[in-house]
Amino acid sequence: MSPYTHYPVIIIGGAPAGSGAALFLGKHKIKHLVLEKATFPRDKICGDGLTPKVLHVLKKFDENMGAHFLQNAHFNGSFGGVVTAPNGKVAEFVLTSPGAKQAYAPLWVCKRKDFDAFLHTFFLPAYTTCQYAAVVNEIHRSEQDDKIIVTYTYKGQTEKVSCDILIGADGDRSIVKKTFAPQKKDPAHYCASIRTYFSGIKNLHEQKYMEFLFLEGLMPGYFWIFPLPDGTANVGIGMMSDYVSKHKINLRETFLKLIATHPDLKERFSDAKMLGNIAGWGIPMGSKLGTLAGKGFMLTGDAASLVDPASGEGVGNALYSGMLAADAAKLALEKRDFSEAFFHQHYTKRVKRTMGGELKFSTYLQYACEYPRLINWFINKAPKNVLLMDTLKVIFDNEIMGKRLRNPMFYVRLIAGFWR
Ligand SMILES: Cc1cc2nc3c(=O)[nH]c(=O)nc-3n(C[C@H](O)[C@H](O)[C@H](O)COP(=O)(O)OP(=O)(O)OC[C@H]3O[C@@H](n4cnc5c(N)ncnc54)[C@H](O)[C@@H]3O)c2cc1C
């Protein structure tokens, strides 16, 4: 018997990956503990953009999730986006017409401070115990009974708990990854990124579409403007880390210079006011996947490097992998099998099957973004070419991308689009 309070499952981290796992473990009626070092609501450096996959996963938990988004004043729903090429050409895409096939917007923008706290309101108290301000600082396996022992600090005290299954949802600097599957950081698969908030930006899209700008002076990388419901916007840039260090680029200076001088931005930001500071963080891209699971543990979200390499969007895959980890945990507890082989079979393989194709496709897109002339050509042609416009939509709707990539006709159509 473990001398510590024992849980079938412990999740470290209570952001999208941890919340996804907690929501679905609750749905499976499995008791678990979430250890989260912050106290919510808290700020999190992010673009705050939510792609269709986010609602897709959350609807599996609660089919009324679209209505919950809509009724929440912190969410801005948008039915499309705007992409600007380095030569200034613009392509606007509509993912779903309002009121058409689906009732709710496919794209949303919500500050992570509000979104992460919103997810916690759906935790089922009968199954989820969430301990805030709990900093996990050590993990080991008990020699007596093979349980995983988690040591954390809470209000200056050291606490210990044990579990059969540990879910690492603790982000890029995951202590679960460091303990069970240490991997060297590879700058070729990392994106350096900064963001801040602005009020008073001119000419935001009248339907508050999300904007993605590929700008001269910021290649290979992109600039985003994601409008929030209160008229302010999350604004930031991202660029591959190896390129940043090779060319000694100061992202903050580049960002401020673009806003002050770039012809597509200068006038729009002339009366804008920066709200708060410019904050940065590294994004672990899914162009290279490491160990995703092993004996008694699974890694989810950024801890598993599941961020889309082309768009830098990681919230959808964080939620999705959390859901898959909860499914695998349920099965493992039923079979009392916590072996590496079991989690490889029921978690790693499932993650690769559901996300591997789109991560690979996005890796190629990321390489393509190194060629400004290719983007110019694509954005110039897309508005007049149904096949290319369709491809553009697929890029931003990773929900349909997954299905398309499994259909050989997608590639035929794509090539046909290029030749027309
Ligand atoms: C500048 C920037 C812009 C981005 N823009 C977007 C975007 O627009 N859309 C999008 O989808 N994605 C975006 N991303 C990526 C996105 O932010 C991440 O993919 C997402 O946050 C991953 O969620 P997660 O739950 O895996 O990890 P995280 O959000 O990193 O959460 C990890 C959690 O674990 C907790 N934790 C960590 N260590 C411990 C510990 N030792 N003990 C207890 N708790 C711990 C942390 O407090 C945190 O709450 C962006 C990232 C950056 C940096």
The ligand as a Gaussian input file, in Angstrom:
#p B3LYP/6-31G(d) Opt

LIG

0 1
 C        3.407000      33.773000     -28.585000
 C        2.589000      32.513000     -28.769000
 C        1.451000      32.562000     -29.559000
 C        0.653000      31.408000     -29.717000
 N       -0.519000      31.511000     -30.412000
 C       -1.354000      30.473000     -30.467000
 C       -2.648000      30.612000     -31.064000
 O       -3.069000      31.699000     -31.481000
 N       -3.439000      29.510000     -31.104000
 C       -3.047000      28.314000     -30.594000
 O       -3.818000      27.362000     -30.672000
 N       -1.832000      28.166000     -30.024000
 C       -0.981000      29.197000     -29.919000
 N        0.218000      29.069000     -29.287000
 C        0.583000      27.752000     -28.734000
 C       -0.196000      27.495000     -27.439000
 O       -0.042000      28.567000     -26.548000
 C        0.249000      26.185000     -26.789000
 O        0.334000      25.191000     -27.774000
 C       -0.722000      25.751000     -25.691000
 O       -0.690000      26.653000     -24.613000
 C       -0.371000      24.346000     -25.181000
 O       -1.175000      24.023000     -24.084000
 P       -0.651000      23.014000     -22.960000
 O       -1.790000      22.824000     -22.025000
 O       -0.008000      21.860000     -23.584000
 O        0.550000      23.787000     -22.233000
 P        0.602000      25.186000     -21.501000
 O       -0.443000      26.089000     -22.002000
 O        2.013000      25.627000     -21.566000
 O        0.235000      24.855000     -19.997000
 C        1.050000      24.137000     -19.131000
 C        0.464000      24.299000     -17.728000
 O        1.237000      23.499000     -16.833000
 C        1.524000      24.234000     -15.664000
 N        2.794000      23.713000     -15.144000
 C        4.005000      23.714000     -15.769000
 N        4.941000      23.159000     -14.989000
 C        4.319000      22.790000     -13.841000
 C        4.761000      22.188000     -12.636000
 N        6.045000      21.830000     -12.449000
 N        3.860000      21.973000     -11.641000
 C        2.560000      22.308000     -11.811000
 N        2.088000      22.901000     -12.944000
 C        2.945000      23.132000     -13.929000
 C        1.616000      25.695000     -16.143000
 O        1.372000      26.602000     -15.093000
 C        0.541000      25.736000     -17.240000
 O       -0.714000      26.159000     -16.750000
 C        1.043000      30.184000     -29.111000
 C        2.197000      30.136000     -28.329000
 C        2.960000      31.281000     -28.141000
 C        4.191000      31.219000     -27.278000

